[in-house]
């Protein structure tokens, strides 16, 4: 299991379009992927779960990956959250 603290940099947070883009990348990995916010776990391969985070710009989350491709998933998905969700 690997995890990293990430900060949402997207101007309007993890809204529907950004959450969908994240989900499309997350489902490519075999690992279990989740966000942790305020001591609650959220399935990062579920659009409903991602949206229920209510993650706004500047929100800090823990991104946790566990499985055979956990490190590459963590590296790619953390970079996506921190720099590539703006349109």
C-alpha positions as CSV (number, residue, x, y, z in Angstrom):
1,X,0.0,0.0,0.0
2,X,1.2,3.5,-0.9
3,X,-0.3,6.8,-0.2
4,X,0.3,10.5,-0.8
5,X,-1.2,13.8,0.4
6,X,-2.5,15.7,-2.6
7,X,-4.0,19.1,-3.0
8,X,-6.8,19.9,-5.4
9,X,-5.6,22.7,-7.7
10,X,-8.5,22.8,-10.2
11,X,-10.3,26.1,-9.9
12,X,-13.7,24.6,-9.2
13,X,-12.5,21.4,-7.4
14,X,-13.5,17.9,-8.2
15,X,-16.7,18.8,-10.0
16,X,-18.5,16.4,-12.4
17,X,-16.2,16.9,-15.4
18,X,-12.9,16.8,-13.4
19,X,-14.2,13.8,-11.4
20,X,-15.1,12.0,-14.6
21,X,-11.7,12.6,-16.1
22,X,-10.0,11.3,-12.9
23,X,-12.3,8.2,-12.9
24,X,-11.5,7.4,-16.5
25,X,-7.8,7.2,-15.6
26,X,-8.3,5.5,-12.2
27,X,-10.2,2.5,-13.6
28,X,-7.2,1.7,-15.9
29,X,-5.3,0.4,-12.8
30,X,-5.8,-3.0,-11.2
31,X,-5.1,-1.5,-7.7
32,X,-7.7,-0.5,-5.2
33,X,-7.7,3.3,-5.2
34,X,-9.3,5.5,-2.6
35,X,-9.3,9.0,-1.2
36,X,-9.2,9.8,2.5
37,X,-10.7,13.0,3.7
38,X,-11.6,13.9,7.3
39,X,-10.8,10.3,8.4
40,X,-13.4,8.9,5.9
41,X,-12.5,6.6,2.9
42,X,-14.0,7.2,-0.5
43,X,-13.7,4.8,-3.5
44,X,-11.8,6.6,-6.2
45,X,-13.3,4.3,-8.8
46,X,-16.8,5.5,-8.1
47,X,-18.2,8.8,-9.6
48,X,-20.7,9.1,-6.7
49,X,-18.0,8.6,-4.1
50,X,-15.7,11.1,-5.8
51,X,-18.4,13.7,-6.0
52,X,-19.4,13.1,-2.4
53,X,-15.9,14.3,-1.3
54,X,-17.0,17.9,-2.0
55,X,-13.3,18.6,-2.8
56,X,-12.9,22.2,-3.6
57,X,-9.7,24.1,-4.7
58,X,-7.1,23.9,-2.0
59,X,-8.6,20.8,-0.4
60,X,-6.1,18.3,0.9
61,X,-6.8,14.6,0.4
62,X,-4.9,11.4,0.9
63,X,-4.7,9.3,-2.2
64,X,-4.1,5.6,-1.3
65,X,-3.4,2.8,-3.8
66,X,-3.0,-0.9,-3.0
67,X,-2.3,-3.6,-5.5
68,X,0.1,-4.8,-8.1
69,X,0.4,-1.4,-10.0
70,X,0.0,0.8,-6.9
71,X,3.1,2.9,-7.3
72,X,2.5,3.8,-10.9
73,X,-1.2,4.5,-10.1
74,X,-0.2,6.8,-7.2
75,X,2.4,8.7,-9.3
76,X,0.1,9.2,-12.3
77,X,-3.2,9.9,-10.4
78,X,-1.5,12.3,-7.9
79,X,0.0,14.3,-10.8
80,X,-3.5,14.4,-12.4
81,X,-5.1,15.8,-9.3
82,X,-2.4,18.3,-8.7
83,X,-1.9,19.7,-12.2
84,X,-4.0,18.3,-15.1
85,X,-7.7,18.6,-14.2
86,X,-8.2,22.1,-15.4
87,X,-9.8,22.5,-18.8
